[in-house]
Every structure is written in C-alpha cells, then in structure tokens.
Amino acid sequence: MTIWETEIIAVNPHTGKLCTFAGPHVRAFTPGLAQQWCDTNGYGYLKVTGGRIVQEVPCIPGTNKPDWSRAKNYDAELN
C-alpha cells in the first residue's frame, strides 16, 4: 500500500498567522482513497496533497546530516 502526504492550513500559535503544516502520512492505494479515509475518520481538516512518500531519511542525532544507514525505503516494501 502506498503512503501519501497530507497538509493542514491552521493558525500558527507562535505568530498568529495562517500557515501550512505537514500532516500525518496516510496509507491507501490512491490519493483519492487516502482523502476518503481522512474525511470518514475524523481527519476531514487534512488535505491529501498527492505527494507519494517513497523514502524517509532521518538525521544523525544532534546534526542535520542524513543517516543513510537508518533510511526507510517504502518502495522496497511494495515489492
């Protein structure tokens, strides 16, 4: 199953300005089904952007350098 990114437009509590924030990832076969899942499970305020998550690479703790040894490849899970 594919992982899709979501976003939410909300007031930033630190600045009081309307901002776009990344939302949680949603697993579904298509972006449309991901949006349908959000809408029917109490997450109707999220918008599925259609961006497919294929890999996440965390940083080495205490740095902003990628830690490739801990990268998670979601495409590999599909095969």
Beta strands, then each sheet from edge to edge (+ up, - down):
strand 1: 2-11
strand 2: 18-22
strand 3: 26-28
strand 4: 47-53
strand 5: 55-56
strand 6: 72-73
sheet 1: 2+ 1- 3+
sheet 2: 2+ 1- 4+
sheet 3: 5+ 6-
end
